[in-house]
């Protein structure tokens, strides 16, 4: 008997499920379009209405998007400004593009600063909005400020160089931008040519990480002169500024940075002069040394004889005189009959200046005249050639050997004895066949 095939239960309600799904989908599309339209309405409208906690924050999103679009924290240098309109022309230091923005009473500045305090050449970081309004000004973190003296400008290489060997910035060089780098002194514009190595300056640089460039130099302190007058009376003239010795290189003028200084003038023959001076640009500080106090010392003479005369710088002093002289160097001459004149240089450098003189008695002398035949014969005295043909010599008393020689003749020699003061001896050499002859003469003085 055949079995009947079991029938599956028939599914009911399939069409109703499909309808529900379609309705949910349609409802989602309607709600989504409505929300998008509502959000778009608030994003597109320009309203100043305050947003409460229940309102969708589309304005905040839009404002943030605008700030990101316009950019923030831009490093720039001030190229120009107009305080009346509140506009600034700024050059972006990353791409050298120029932007003009307007400051307002809502612009945020660092404490104590505003558009009036900004100067051309200032390096800043700034933020601006879509209406080209200046939102905020900040100090630039990549700005470097070097304050020092000893600045020299190299116009060929366009460099600002620090040349003071005693400074920590010695030999440092920074590029300046020709035609753009500004110089100021007391809020007045100056030029690179106005800068002196004696000025105290603040060099404002921007360090991009690859190169450092200078955009503004402020002369914080200019320079002036100290002039020293009537220095001729001071021996070994030296100047100390605030305790440091200065090399004037033979000049009587000293260039220094403006300001107050303690000046000390010294000399080996003077008492120290100490003055406080204030150096002002364009008005030299004068130090007159005409009233300098010259130190004095006593010259004490002692000698191996008495009754002599002394001349110091041609001024005569008698034996036994007490000689008081200003510190310095002098020429001394001492004389006594029958003694050689004495010459010496003395230095008066203390309260007591002893000088020892040693006189020498005049040497007893005689003279010798030697003649030779032929006249071309050479004449020698103690083997030293003294002439040809004839020679007269003044000699100290004693024994000498005279000799005469000539080509083709025999050499002749003779001993000469000078034994009496003022004695004169004539000697004749005849090499043609005669012998040497001599005649001694003693002459009274």
C-alpha positions as CSV (number, residue, x, y, z in Angstrom):
1,X,0.0,0.0,0.0
2,X,1.6,3.2,-1.0
3,X,2.4,5.9,1.6
4,X,1.2,9.5,1.2
5,X,3.8,12.2,0.9
6,X,3.9,14.5,4.0
7,X,3.1,18.1,3.1
8,X,5.1,21.0,4.7
9,X,3.3,23.7,6.7
10,X,2.4,26.7,4.6
11,X,4.2,30.0,5.6
12,X,1.9,32.8,6.3
13,X,2.4,36.6,6.5
14,X,5.5,36.9,4.1
15,X,4.1,39.9,2.3
16,X,3.5,41.9,5.5
17,X,7.2,41.6,6.6
18,X,8.3,42.9,3.3
19,X,6.1,45.9,3.6
20,X,7.4,46.7,7.1
21,X,11.0,46.6,5.9
22,X,10.2,49.0,3.1
23,X,8.4,51.3,5.4
24,X,11.4,51.4,7.8
25,X,13.8,52.1,5.0
26,X,11.6,54.9,3.7
27,X,11.3,56.4,7.1
28,X,15.1,56.4,7.6
29,X,15.7,58.2,4.3
30,X,13.2,60.9,5.2
31,X,14.7,61.4,8.7
32,X,18.3,61.5,7.3
33,X,17.4,64.0,4.6
34,X,15.7,66.1,7.2
35,X,18.7,66.1,9.6
36,X,21.1,66.9,6.8
37,X,18.9,69.8,5.7
38,X,18.7,71.1,9.3
39,X,22.4,70.9,9.7
40,X,23.1,72.5,6.4
41,X,20.8,75.3,7.2
42,X,22.8,76.2,10.3
43,X,26.2,75.8,8.6
44,X,25.2,78.0,5.7
45,X,23.6,80.9,7.6
46,X,25.5,83.9,8.9
47,X,24.1,84.4,12.4
48,X,25.4,85.9,15.6
49,X,22.8,84.2,17.7
50,X,24.2,82.6,20.8
51,X,24.2,78.8,20.6
52,X,22.6,77.1,23.6
53,X,23.3,73.6,24.8
54,X,20.4,72.2,22.8
55,X,21.4,73.7,19.5
56,X,23.6,71.7,17.0
57,X,27.2,73.0,17.2
58,X,27.7,73.5,13.5
59,X,29.1,77.1,14.0
60,X,31.9,75.7,16.1
61,X,32.8,73.2,13.5
62,X,32.7,75.9,10.8
63,X,34.9,78.3,12.8
64,X,37.5,75.7,13.5
65,X,37.5,74.7,9.8
66,X,38.0,78.3,8.9
67,X,41.0,78.7,11.2
68,X,42.5,75.5,9.9
69,X,41.9,76.7,6.3
70,X,43.5,80.2,6.9
71,X,46.4,78.8,9.0
72,X,47.7,79.6,12.5
73,X,51.1,80.2,14.1
74,X,52.7,81.8,11.0
75,X,56.3,83.0,11.6
76,X,56.7,86.4,9.9
77,X,58.6,89.7,10.0
78,X,56.9,93.1,10.0
79,X,57.6,94.9,6.7
80,X,55.4,98.0,7.3
81,X,52.6,99.2,9.5
82,X,49.9,101.9,9.4
83,X,48.8,102.8,13.0
84,X,45.9,104.9,11.7
85,X,44.2,102.0,9.9
86,X,45.7,99.4,12.1
87,X,47.1,97.4,9.1
88,X,50.3,95.4,9.1
89,X,52.2,94.0,6.1
90,X,53.8,90.7,7.2
91,X,56.3,88.5,5.3
92,X,56.0,84.8,5.9
93,X,59.5,83.6,6.8
94,X,58.8,80.1,5.5
95,X,57.9,81.0,2.0
96,X,58.6,84.8,1.7
97,X,55.0,85.6,0.8
98,X,53.5,88.9,2.0
99,X,50.2,89.3,3.7
100,X,48.4,92.4,4.8
101,X,46.2,92.0,7.9
102,X,44.2,94.4,10.1
103,X,44.5,94.6,13.9
104,X,41.5,95.4,16.0
105,X,40.6,95.8,19.6
106,X,39.9,92.1,19.8
107,X,43.4,91.2,18.5
108,X,45.3,89.3,21.2
109,X,48.8,90.7,21.8
110,X,51.4,89.6,24.3
111,X,51.1,91.4,27.7
112,X,52.1,95.1,27.5
113,X,52.2,95.1,23.6
114,X,49.9,96.4,20.9
115,X,50.2,97.5,17.3
116,X,51.9,100.7,18.3
117,X,54.7,98.9,20.0
118,X,55.4,96.7,17.0
119,X,58.3,98.0,14.7
120,X,59.4,97.3,11.2
121,X,61.8,94.4,11.4
122,X,60.1,92.7,14.4
123,X,59.8,88.9,14.1
124,X,56.5,87.6,15.4
125,X,54.1,84.6,15.2
126,X,50.6,85.5,14.2
127,X,47.1,84.1,13.4
128,X,44.6,85.7,11.0
129,X,41.0,84.9,9.9
130,X,39.1,84.7,6.6
131,X,38.4,88.4,6.7
132,X,42.2,89.1,6.9
133,X,41.8,90.3,10.5
134,X,44.7,89.8,12.9
135,X,43.5,87.3,15.5
136,X,46.6,86.9,17.7
137,X,50.2,88.0,17.9
138,X,52.7,85.8,19.8
139,X,56.4,85.8,20.5
140,X,58.2,83.8,17.8
141,X,59.9,80.8,19.3
142,X,62.5,80.7,16.5
143,X,63.6,84.2,17.1
144,X,67.1,84.5,18.6
145,X,68.3,87.8,20.1
146,X,72.1,88.4,20.5
147,X,73.2,91.3,22.6
148,X,76.8,92.3,22.5
149,X,79.4,94.9,21.4
150,X,82.1,94.5,18.7
151,X,79.8,94.3,15.7
152,X,81.3,94.8,12.3
153,X,79.3,94.9,9.0
154,X,80.8,93.1,6.0
155,X,79.1,94.7,3.1
156,X,80.7,92.4,0.6
157,X,79.5,89.1,2.2
158,X,76.4,90.8,3.7
159,X,77.3,89.6,7.2
160,X,76.9,90.9,10.7
161,X,80.1,89.8,12.4
162,X,81.1,89.8,16.1
163,X,84.8,90.6,16.4
164,X,85.4,91.1,20.1
165,X,87.9,88.4,21.0
166,X,86.9,88.5,24.7
167,X,83.2,87.9,23.9
168,X,81.4,84.6,23.9
169,X,80.1,85.6,20.4
170,X,83.6,86.1,19.0
171,X,83.9,85.2,15.3
172,X,80.1,84.6,15.0
173,X,78.6,85.7,11.7
174,X,74.9,86.1,10.7
175,X,73.5,86.9,7.2
176,X,71.5,90.1,6.9
177,X,69.0,90.8,4.1
178,X,70.2,93.6,1.9
179,X,67.6,96.3,1.5
180,X,65.3,94.7,4.1
181,X,67.2,94.4,7.5
182,X,66.3,97.4,9.6
183,X,68.4,99.3,12.1
184,X,66.9,101.4,14.9
185,X,68.4,103.6,17.6
186,X,66.1,105.2,20.2
187,X,63.0,104.5,18.1
188,X,64.7,106.3,15.1
189,X,65.6,104.5,11.9
190,X,69.3,104.2,11.2
191,X,71.5,102.4,8.7
192,X,74.0,99.5,8.8
193,X,76.7,102.2,8.2
194,X,75.7,103.8,11.5
195,X,76.8,100.8,13.5
196,X,80.1,101.0,15.3
197,X,82.1,98.1,17.0
198,X,81.7,100.2,20.2
199,X,77.9,100.1,20.1
200,X,76.0,97.7,22.3
201,X,73.4,96.2,19.9
202,X,70.6,93.6,19.9
203,X,70.7,91.5,16.7
204,X,67.3,89.9,16.1
205,X,67.6,86.7,14.0
206,X,65.3,84.0,12.7
207,X,66.7,80.5,12.8
208,X,64.8,78.3,10.4
209,X,66.9,75.3,11.3
210,X,69.0,75.6,8.2
211,X,70.2,79.2,8.2
212,X,70.0,82.1,10.6
213,X,69.2,85.5,9.1
214,X,69.1,88.9,10.8
215,X,66.1,91.1,10.1
216,X,66.4,93.8,12.8
217,X,69.3,95.4,14.7
218,X,68.6,97.7,17.6
219,X,71.4,99.9,18.9
220,X,70.7,99.8,22.6
221,X,73.7,102.0,23.5
222,X,75.6,104.1,21.0
223,X,79.3,105.2,21.4
224,X,81.2,108.3,22.4
225,X,84.8,109.6,23.1
226,X,86.9,110.2,26.1
227,X,89.7,112.8,25.2
228,X,92.8,113.2,27.4
229,X,94.4,116.6,27.3
230,X,97.9,117.7,28.4
231,X,99.4,114.2,28.6
232,X,103.0,115.3,27.7
233,X,104.1,115.6,31.3
234,X,103.1,112.0,32.1
235,X,105.7,109.3,31.6
236,X,104.4,105.8,30.6
237,X,100.9,107.2,30.2
238,X,98.3,104.4,30.9
239,X,94.5,104.4,31.2
240,X,92.2,102.0,33.1
241,X,88.5,101.9,32.4
242,X,86.5,100.2,35.2
243,X,89.7,98.5,36.3
244,X,90.7,97.2,32.8
245,X,93.7,98.6,31.1
246,X,93.1,100.2,27.6
247,X,95.5,100.2,24.7
248,X,95.3,103.8,23.3
249,X,97.9,102.9,20.6
250,X,99.7,106.2,21.0
251,X,96.4,108.2,20.8
252,X,94.9,110.5,23.4
253,X,91.3,109.6,22.4
254,X,89.4,106.5,23.6
255,X,86.2,105.3,21.9
256,X,83.8,103.5,24.3
257,X,80.1,102.6,24.5
258,X,77.9,105.3,26.0
259,X,77.4,105.2,29.7
260,X,79.1,105.9,33.1
261,X,82.7,104.8,33.6
262,X,85.4,105.0,36.3
263,X,88.6,106.2,34.7
264,X,92.1,105.9,36.2
265,X,95.1,107.6,34.7
266,X,98.6,106.4,35.8
267,X,102.2,107.4,35.0
268,X,105.5,106.4,36.4
269,X,106.2,110.0,37.4
270,X,102.7,111.0,38.6
271,X,100.2,110.3,41.2
272,X,97.1,108.4,40.0
273,X,94.2,110.4,38.8
274,X,90.7,108.9,39.2
275,X,87.6,110.4,37.7
276,X,84.0,109.3,37.0
277,X,82.8,110.3,33.6
278,X,79.6,109.9,31.6
279,X,80.1,109.2,27.9
280,X,77.3,110.7,25.7
281,X,77.2,110.3,21.9
282,X,78.3,113.4,20.1
283,X,79.7,115.1,23.2
284,X,83.3,114.0,24.1
285,X,84.1,113.6,27.8
286,X,87.3,115.7,28.5
287,X,89.9,114.8,31.1
288,X,92.4,117.6,31.6
289,X,95.7,116.4,33.0
290,X,97.4,119.8,33.2
291,X,97.1,119.8,37.0
292,X,98.5,116.3,37.4
293,X,100.7,115.9,40.5
294,X,104.3,115.0,39.4
295,X,106.2,112.9,42.0
296,X,109.6,114.2,43.1
297,X,112.8,112.5,44.4
298,X,116.2,113.5,45.8
299,X,119.3,112.7,43.8
300,X,122.2,111.9,46.1
301,X,125.7,112.0,44.5
302,X,128.8,110.3,45.7
303,X,132.2,110.1,44.0
304,X,135.9,109.1,44.4
305,X,136.9,112.8,44.3
306,X,135.6,116.1,45.7
307,X,135.1,119.6,44.3
308,X,133.5,118.6,41.0
309,X,130.7,120.2,39.1
310,X,127.5,118.5,38.0
311,X,125.2,119.4,35.1
312,X,121.8,117.8,34.9
313,X,120.0,118.5,31.7
314,X,122.5,121.3,31.3
315,X,121.6,122.9,34.6
316,X,124.6,123.4,36.9
317,X,124.8,122.1,40.4
318,X,127.7,122.5,42.8
319,X,129.4,119.8,44.8
320,X,127.4,118.9,47.9
321,X,124.1,120.4,46.6
322,X,120.8,118.6,47.4
323,X,119.2,117.9,44.1
324,X,115.4,117.6,44.1
325,X,113.9,116.5,40.7
326,X,110.5,115.4,39.4
327,X,110.3,111.8,38.4
328,X,111.8,111.2,35.0
329,X,114.9,110.5,33.0
330,X,117.8,113.0,32.9
331,X,121.2,113.4,31.3
332,X,124.1,114.0,33.7
333,X,127.5,115.5,33.1
334,X,130.2,115.8,35.8
335,X,133.5,117.7,35.4
336,X,136.8,118.1,37.3
337,X,140.1,119.6,36.3
338,X,142.7,116.9,35.2
339,X,140.0,114.3,35.0
340,X,137.9,112.9,32.2
341,X,134.4,114.3,31.9
342,X,131.7,111.9,33.1
343,X,128.4,111.3,31.2
344,X,125.5,109.2,32.5
345,X,121.7,108.8,32.3
346,X,119.9,108.8,35.6
347,X,116.3,107.8,36.4
348,X,114.5,109.5,39.2
349,X,111.9,106.9,40.2
350,X,111.9,107.0,44.0
351,X,112.1,109.3,47.0
352,X,115.9,108.6,47.3
353,X,118.0,108.1,44.1
354,X,121.7,107.5,44.9
355,X,124.2,108.0,42.0
356,X,127.8,106.8,42.2
357,X,130.3,108.8,40.2
358,X,133.8,107.4,39.4
359,X,136.2,110.0,37.9
360,X,139.3,108.8,35.9
361,X,142.4,110.9,35.7
362,X,143.4,112.1,32.3
363,X,145.8,109.8,30.6
364,X,149.4,111.0,29.9
365,X,150.0,110.9,26.2
366,X,152.5,111.5,23.5
367,X,152.6,111.8,19.7
368,X,154.5,109.9,17.0
369,X,154.9,111.1,13.4
370,X,156.2,108.4,11.0
371,X,157.4,109.2,7.5
372,X,158.3,106.6,4.8
373,X,160.4,106.7,1.6
374,X,159.1,105.9,-1.0
375,X,155.8,107.6,-0.3
376,X,153.9,104.4,-1.5
377,X,155.3,102.5,1.5
378,X,152.8,101.2,4.0
379,X,153.2,102.2,7.7
380,X,152.3,99.8,10.5
381,X,152.1,100.4,14.3
382,X,152.0,97.2,16.4
383,X,151.1,95.4,13.1
384,X,148.2,97.6,12.4
385,X,148.2,99.6,9.2
386,X,148.0,103.3,10.0
387,X,148.7,104.9,6.7
388,X,150.8,105.3,3.6
389,X,153.8,107.6,3.2
390,X,153.3,109.6,6.5
391,X,151.1,109.3,9.6
392,X,150.8,111.1,13.0
393,X,149.3,109.2,16.0
394,X,148.5,110.3,19.5
395,X,149.3,107.5,21.9
396,X,149.3,106.7,25.6
397,X,152.7,106.5,27.1
398,X,154.3,103.2,26.5
399,X,156.4,101.1,24.0
400,X,155.3,100.5,20.4
401,X,156.8,98.8,17.3
402,X,156.7,100.8,14.0
403,X,157.2,99.0,10.7
404,X,157.4,100.1,7.1
405,X,157.1,98.0,4.0
406,X,156.8,98.3,0.2
407,X,157.0,95.9,-2.8
408,X,160.6,95.4,-4.0
409,X,162.1,96.8,-0.7
410,X,163.2,95.2,2.5
411,X,160.9,95.8,5.5
412,X,162.2,98.0,8.3
413,X,161.1,98.1,11.9
414,X,161.9,100.2,15.0
415,X,160.7,100.3,18.6
416,X,159.3,103.6,19.9
417,X,159.2,104.5,23.6
418,X,156.9,107.2,24.8
419,X,157.8,107.8,28.5
420,X,157.1,111.5,29.2
421,X,153.7,113.3,29.0
422,X,153.4,115.4,25.9
423,X,156.5,113.8,24.3
424,X,156.7,113.8,20.5
425,X,158.8,111.4,18.4
426,X,159.6,111.7,14.7
427,X,160.5,108.4,12.9
428,X,161.8,108.2,9.2
429,X,162.0,105.0,7.2
430,X,164.1,105.1,4.1
431,X,163.6,101.8,2.3
432,X,165.8,102.9,-0.7
433,X,168.9,102.0,1.2
434,X,169.0,104.0,4.5
435,X,168.2,102.8,8.0
436,X,165.3,104.0,10.1
437,X,166.1,107.2,12.0
438,X,164.2,108.8,14.9
439,X,164.4,112.1,16.8
440,X,162.8,112.3,20.2
441,X,161.4,115.6,21.4
442,X,159.9,116.5,24.7
443,X,157.6,119.5,24.7
444,X,156.4,121.2,27.8
445,X,152.7,121.8,28.0
